Amino acid sequence: MNKYDLIVIGSGPSGEKAAIQAAKLDKRVLVVDNRESLGGNALHTGTIPSKTLRESVLFVELMRTRTVYGISVRMEKELNVNRLMHRKNAAVNSLAERVEKAFDRNGIDHIFGEASFTDSTHVEVRSSQGGQEIFETDFTLIGTGSSPYRPSNINFDQERVRDSDTILLIENIPRSLTVIGAGVIGCEYATLFSKLGVKVNLVNPREVLLDFLDLEISNALAYLMREGGIRIRLGENLKEVETDEHHVYAHMDSGKVLKSEYMLFANGRSGNTRGLGLENVGIEVNRRDQISVNAFFQTSQPNIYAAGDVIGFPSLAATSMEQGRLAALHAFDGLEQEPETHLLPTGIYTIPEISTVGSTEEQLTRDKVPYEVGAATYREIARGQIVGNTTGRLKLLFHRETLKLLGVHIIGEGATDLVHIGQVVMGFEGTIEYFIGNVFNYPTYSECYRVAALNGINRL
């Protein structure tokens, strides 16, 4: 019987980083994935395909708005999703090859097949080639990811009803789309299709979009969505769905009926835990098939860890990577201090994109922390005027007495890159005075940090 120090089930962001971290600690590692290619859902059906389409959409919009420079560009009328996804296959293949090379370089074994627990130290693998083998292991990490939640009262076999795994398989850009669920995925696709000229209905069961964000940023996104033509329906719940040859009809509990060519159901995801044999190791899942873990990503079975989408929120590739790495460190390197989760950034690829790190105003108010706000808009920055982009905003939250940076919240082009400047300062427990005394390249969006810091100091 083959013996490994760590078996990783799933080769997505969390599984990849856990495997590599363990290998760096000279541990023998096996990765099992039920696809015929490495990389997990993030690479094949989630992050990379959707972000590839997003880049194409941004390019199309850029070409359509070049008149700001006095340049007129005529775009082809017959755009379709396949043409906009031209770069997807190349990107996916290249990144899958990168993962395989990283595994080879670090001496990590991998098998394509289905894995399940026979007990807490043995994993049975049914190879895609038809073989079957049981492996012994000291530790296991479950990084199987998630799949779109599909309620039983909706028929997803209908051509006009899609989820986030199948929405990119439509051939032609629809004239109208109803998006059910205004979480990260729903908001991203709503803005993406809206930029392609699609009339979008966005249905949110809650009263606020993305309510984990700072409220000002959430409200700014809602405002920009409405300005772009998206019809946001707050506090609405889907009752039933009907379709005919050309349209789908989404019936709301309130009695409203939303008619569109396609419907995207994006109201949550379910953990990929079925078939893992969790009942054999005493691990339970919640109603969305997700696994509960402690601060070190241990399940109720201490030598079995779980990370990434399979444990639920925030279900972002970047945080999943860090969760997998930390789980391996805890298992093999005696990690004792609880991870600093407040320093994990959030990146949301709506148009415009959003990124945050640290506390929100609502959290600081609830915790009775004396704070102040410093803000800057892209309109104030030379780069924003040059590009013709005046909708962005950067917001700093800092302690009134110590000036320690407590939170960074950005909406606008480049937000997911810009946030890391603030993240580093927070990591070193710096103050906003750093931004005032630091020189930023000119003209760049990074100047927003200096302007926002000065704005905040002037409020004291």
C-alpha positions in Angstrom: 0.0 0.0 0.0 1.4 3.4 -1.0 1.9 5.8 1.9 1.8 9.6 1.7 2.2 12.4 4.2 -0.6 14.4 2.6 -3.3 13.5 0.1 -4.9 16.5 -1.5 -8.4 16.0 -3.1 -8.8 18.6 -5.8 -6.2 20.6 -7.7 -7.8 24.0 -7.7 -6.3 27.1 -5.9 -6.4 25.7 -2.4 -5.3 22.2 -3.4 -2.4 23.4 -5.5 -1.0 25.7 -2.8 -1.4 23.1 0.0 0.4 20.5 -2.1 3.3 22.8 -3.0 3.6 24.1 0.6 3.8 20.5 2.0 6.3 19.5 -0.7 8.5 22.5 0.3 8.6 21.0 3.8 9.9 17.7 2.2 6.6 15.8 2.6 5.4 13.2 0.2 2.3 14.5 -1.5 -0.4 13.0 -3.8 -3.0 15.1 -5.6 -6.2 13.5 -6.8 -8.5 15.3 -9.3 -11.6 14.0 -10.9 -10.9 16.0 -14.1 -8.6 15.0 -16.9 -6.7 18.3 -16.4 -5.2 20.1 -13.4 -6.4 23.4 -12.1 -9.9 22.8 -10.7 -13.1 24.7 -11.3 -11.4 28.1 -11.0 -9.3 27.3 -14.1 -11.8 25.4 -16.2 -15.3 26.8 -15.5 -15.0 29.7 -13.1 -12.4 32.4 -12.6 -10.3 32.1 -15.8 -13.1 31.7 -18.4 -15.2 34.5 -16.9 -12.3 36.9 -16.5 -11.2 36.1 -20.1 -14.6 37.2 -21.3 -14.5 40.2 -19.1 -11.2 41.4 -20.7 -12.7 41.0 -24.1 -15.7 43.0 -23.1 -13.5 45.8 -21.7 -11.6 45.9 -24.9 -14.8 46.1 -26.9 -16.0 49.0 -24.7 -12.7 50.7 -25.0 -12.9 50.6 -28.8 -16.4 52.0 -28.7 -15.4 54.9 -26.5 -12.2 55.9 -28.3 -13.9 59.1 -29.5 -12.6 60.7 -26.3 -9.3 60.9 -28.2 -10.9 62.0 -31.4 -10.5 58.5 -32.9 -13.4 56.8 -34.4 -13.3 52.9 -34.5 -16.0 50.9 -36.3 -16.7 47.6 -34.5 -18.1 44.5 -36.2 -21.8 44.1 -35.6 -21.9 40.3 -35.4 -20.1 39.7 -32.1 -20.8 36.5 -30.3 -19.6 34.8 -27.1 -17.4 32.4 -28.9 -15.4 35.1 -30.5 -15.2 37.1 -27.3 -13.8 34.0 -25.6 -11.1 33.5 -28.2 -8.3 33.7 -25.6 -9.9 31.4 -23.1 -8.6 28.0 -24.3 -5.0 29.3 -24.7 -5.1 30.8 -21.2 -6.6 27.6 -19.6 -4.1 25.3 -21.4 -1.2 27.5 -20.4 -2.2 27.7 -16.8 -3.0 24.0 -16.5 0.5 23.3 -17.9 2.0 25.6 -15.3 0.3 23.7 -12.5 1.6 20.4 -13.9 5.1 21.7 -14.1 5.0 23.1 -10.6 3.9 19.6 -9.3 6.7 17.9 -11.3 9.3 20.4 -10.1 8.3 19.8 -6.5 8.0 16.0 -6.7 4.2 15.9 -6.3 2.4 12.9 -7.6 -1.0 13.3 -9.2 -3.8 11.0 -10.3 -7.0 11.7 -12.3 -9.9 9.9 -10.6 -12.5 9.9 -7.9 -11.4 9.9 -4.3 -13.3 8.8 -1.2 -12.4 8.1 2.4 -12.5 4.6 3.8 -11.4 5.9 7.2 -9.5 8.9 8.5 -6.1 7.7 7.2 -7.0 5.8 4.0 -8.3 7.2 0.7 -9.6 5.1 -2.1 -9.0 6.4 -5.6 -10.9 5.1 -8.6 -8.8 6.0 -11.5 -10.3 7.5 -14.7 -8.5 4.6 -16.4 -10.6 2.1 -14.5 -8.1 1.1 -11.8 -8.8 1.2 -8.1 -6.3 1.7 -5.2 -6.3 2.6 -1.5 -3.6 5.0 -0.3 -2.6 5.5 3.3 -2.0 9.1 4.5 -1.2 11.0 7.7 -3.2 14.1 6.6 -5.8 14.9 3.9 -6.9 18.2 2.5 -10.3 18.5 0.8 -10.1 21.1 -1.9 -12.9 20.0 -4.2 -14.4 23.4 -4.7 -18.1 24.0 -5.4 -20.7 23.9 -8.1 -23.7 26.2 -8.9 -26.6 25.6 -6.6 -29.5 24.1 -8.6 -32.9 24.1 -6.8 -35.2 21.3 -7.7 -38.0 23.5 -8.8 -36.0 25.0 -11.7 -35.5 22.9 -14.9 -31.9 23.6 -15.9 -32.3 21.3 -19.0 -34.2 24.2 -20.6 -32.0 25.9 -23.2 -32.8 29.4 -21.9 -32.1 28.6 -18.2 -28.4 28.8 -17.3 -26.1 28.7 -14.3 -22.6 30.1 -14.0 -21.1 26.9 -15.5 -23.3 27.0 -18.6 -23.9 30.7 -19.2 -20.7 31.0 -21.3 -21.8 28.2 -23.6 -24.5 30.4 -25.2 -23.5 31.1 -28.8 -25.1 34.5 -29.4 -25.2 37.6 -27.2 -28.9 37.8 -26.0 -30.9 41.0 -26.2 -32.1 40.5 -22.6 -31.0 38.6 -19.5 -32.5 38.1 -16.0 -29.9 37.3 -13.3 -31.3 35.7 -10.2 -28.9 36.3 -7.3 -26.8 39.4 -6.8 -23.8 37.9 -5.1 -20.3 38.2 -6.5 -21.0 36.0 -9.6 -24.4 37.5 -10.3 -23.1 41.1 -10.1 -20.1 40.3 -12.3 -22.1 38.7 -15.0 -24.8 41.4 -14.8 -22.3 44.2 -15.5 -20.4 42.2 -18.1 -23.5 41.5 -20.2 -24.8 45.0 -19.7 -21.6 46.4 -21.3 -22.4 44.2 -24.3 -25.7 46.1 -24.7 -27.9 43.4 -23.1 -30.9 44.6 -21.1 -30.3 43.1 -17.7 -32.7 42.5 -14.8 -30.7 41.8 -11.5 -32.8 40.1 -8.8 -31.5 40.3 -5.2 -33.3 38.6 -2.3 -31.6 41.0 0.1 -32.1 44.8 0.4 -28.4 45.7 -0.3 -26.0 44.5 -3.0 -23.0 42.6 -1.7 -23.8 43.4 1.9 -20.4 42.3 3.1 -18.8 45.3 1.5 -18.5 48.8 2.9 -22.0 50.3 2.4 -20.7 53.3 0.5 -19.0 51.1 -2.0 -22.0 48.8 -2.3 -24.2 51.8 -2.9 -21.8 53.2 -5.5 -21.9 49.9 -7.4 -25.7 49.9 -7.4 -25.7 53.5 -8.7 -23.3 52.7 -11.5 -25.3 49.6 -12.4 -28.5 51.6 -12.7 -26.7 54.3 -14.7 -25.6 51.6 -17.1 -29.1 50.4 -17.6 -29.3 47.4 -15.2 -32.7 47.1 -13.5 -32.0 46.1 -9.9 -34.9 44.3 -8.1 -34.2 44.4 -4.4 -36.0 42.2 -1.8 -37.4 39.9 -4.5 -37.5 36.1 -4.4 -38.0 33.8 -7.4 -41.1 31.7 -7.2 -41.1 29.7 -10.4 -39.8 29.7 -14.0 -41.6 29.2 -17.3 -40.1 29.1 -20.8 -41.2 29.1 -24.4 -39.3 28.9 -27.6 -38.0 32.4 -27.4 -38.2 33.6 -23.8 -38.0 32.7 -20.1 -40.4 34.1 -17.6 -39.2 34.5 -14.0 -42.2 34.7 -11.6 -41.4 36.6 -8.4 -43.1 36.0 -5.0 -44.3 39.6 -5.2 -46.3 38.8 -8.4 -43.8 40.4 -10.8 -43.0 38.5 -14.0 -39.6 39.3 -15.6 -39.4 38.4 -19.3 -36.1 37.9 -21.0 -34.3 35.8 -23.6 -32.2 34.0 -21.0 -32.1 33.6 -17.3 -28.9 33.1 -15.3 -29.5 31.5 -11.9 -26.6 32.5 -9.7 -28.1 32.4 -6.2 -25.3 30.5 -4.3 -23.1 27.5 -4.8 -22.9 24.0 -3.2 -19.8 22.3 -2.0 -18.5 19.4 -4.0 -18.6 16.9 -1.1 -20.9 14.1 -2.4 -19.1 10.9 -3.1 -16.2 11.7 -0.8 -17.3 9.2 1.9 -17.4 11.8 4.6 -19.9 9.6 6.5 -17.0 7.2 7.0 -14.9 9.8 8.9 -17.7 11.5 10.8 -17.6 14.8 8.9 -21.0 16.5 8.4 -21.9 19.1 5.9 -24.5 22.0 5.9 -27.5 22.4 3.7 -25.3 23.6 0.9 -23.0 20.6 1.2 -20.2 22.8 2.7 -17.8 21.7 5.4 -17.2 23.5 8.7 -13.6 24.1 9.7 -11.8 25.9 12.6 -9.3 28.8 12.3 -6.6 26.4 11.0 -9.0 24.8 8.4 -9.3 21.5 10.4 -12.6 19.6 10.1 -14.2 17.7 12.9 -11.6 15.0 12.1 -8.3 16.8 13.1 -6.1 15.2 10.5 -8.5 16.1 7.7 -8.4 19.7 6.5 -10.7 21.6 4.1 -10.1 24.8 2.2 -11.4 26.9 -0.6 -15.0 27.0 -2.0 -15.9 23.8 -0.3 -15.9 25.6 3.1 -18.0 28.5 1.8 -17.5 32.3 2.1 -15.6 34.1 0.8 -15.0 31.6 -2.0 -12.4 33.6 -3.9 -9.4 32.1 -5.6 -6.9 34.3 -3.8 -8.2 33.5 -0.3 -8.5 29.8 -1.3 -4.8 29.7 -2.1 -3.8 31.1 1.2 -6.2 28.8 3.1 -4.6 25.8 1.5 -1.1 27.0 2.2 -1.9 27.7 5.9 -3.6 24.3 6.3 -0.4 22.6 5.2 1.7 24.8 7.5 -0.5 23.9 10.4 -0.3 20.2 9.6 3.4 19.9 9.1 5.1 23.1 10.5 3.3 23.6 13.8 1.6 26.8 12.9 0.1 28.0 16.2 -0.9 31.6 15.7 -4.4 32.0 14.1 -4.1 33.5 10.5 -4.7 37.2 10.1 -7.9 36.9 8.0 -8.6 40.6 8.1 -5.6 41.2 5.8 -7.0 39.0 3.1 -8.1 41.2 0.2 -11.4 40.9 -1.6 -11.4 41.3 -5.4 -14.7 41.5 -7.3 -14.5 41.7 -11.1 -17.6 43.7 -11.8 -17.3 46.6 -14.3 -15.9 48.7 -12.6 -14.1 46.3 -10.4 -14.0 46.5 -6.6 -11.4 45.6 -4.1 -11.2 45.9 -0.3 -9.0 44.9 2.6 -9.6 45.5 6.4 -12.6 46.8 8.2 -15.7 48.6 6.8 -17.2 51.7 8.3 -20.1 49.5 9.6 -17.7 47.2 11.4 -15.7 50.0 13.0 -18.9 51.7 14.2 -20.2 48.4 15.6 -16.9 47.9 17.5 -16.9 51.5 18.7 -13.5 52.3 17.1 -12.8 56.0 16.7 -12.1 56.3 13.0 -11.9 58.9 10.3 -12.3 58.7 6.5 -10.0 59.9 3.8 -11.3 59.7 0.2 -10.1 60.5 -3.4 -11.8 60.2 -6.7 -10.3 59.3 -10.1 -11.7 62.7 -11.2 -9.1 64.4 -9.0 -6.2 62.4 -10.4 -4.3 63.3 -13.6 -4.4 59.7 -14.7 -8.2 59.7 -14.5 -8.4 62.8 -16.7 -6.0 61.5 -19.2 -7.8 58.2 -19.6 -11.2 59.8 -19.4 -12.1 57.6 -16.4 -13.7 59.7 -13.7 -16.0 57.1 -11.9 -13.4 55.6 -9.6 -13.1 56.2 -5.8 -10.5 55.2 -3.2 -11.5 55.3 0.5 -9.1 55.0 3.5 -10.3 54.3 7.0 -7.9 55.1 9.8 -7.8 55.5 13.6 -8.4 59.1 14.7 -5.7 59.0 17.4 -3.0 56.7 16.1 -3.6 57.3 12.4 -3.2 53.6 11.9 -4.7 52.4 8.6 -7.7 50.2 9.3 -9.3 49.6 5.9 -9.0 50.3 2.2 -12.0 50.3 -0.1 -11.7 50.9 -3.9 -14.2 50.9 -6.8 -12.8 51.7 -10.2 -10.4 50.6 -12.9 -7.3 48.7 -11.4 -8.9 48.4 -8.0 -7.7 44.8 -7.5 -4.1 45.9 -8.1 -4.3 49.2 -6.2 -5.6 47.5 -3.0 -2.2 45.8 -2.4 -0.5 49.1 -1.6 -2.8 49.6 1.3 -2.7 45.9 2.2 1.1 46.1 2.7 0.9 49.2 4.9 -1.7 47.5 7.0 0.4 44.4 7.2 3.2 46.4 8.8 0.7 48.3 11.0 1.5 51.5 9.2 -0.3 54.9 9.4 -1.8 57.0 6.6 1.2 59.3 7.1 3.1 56.9 4.9 1.0 57.9 1.9 1.7 61.6 2.5 5.4 61.2 2.7 5.7 58.7 -0.1 6.3 59.6 -3.8 4.0 57.9 -6.3 4.7 57.7 -10.0 2.9 60.5 -12.0 0.4 60.1 -13.5 -1.0 56.9 -11.9 -4.1 55.9 -10.1 -1.8 55.2 -7.1 -1.8 58.9 -6.4 -5.2 58.4 -5.0 -3.6 57.2 -1.8 -1.8 60.5 -1.2 -4.9 62.6 -2.0 -7.1 60.4 0.2 -4.6 60.6 3.1 -4.4 64.3 2.9 -8.2 64.5 2.7 -8.4 62.4 5.9 -5.8 64.4 7.8 -7.7 67.6 6.9 -10.8 66.1 8.6 -9.1 65.8 12.0 
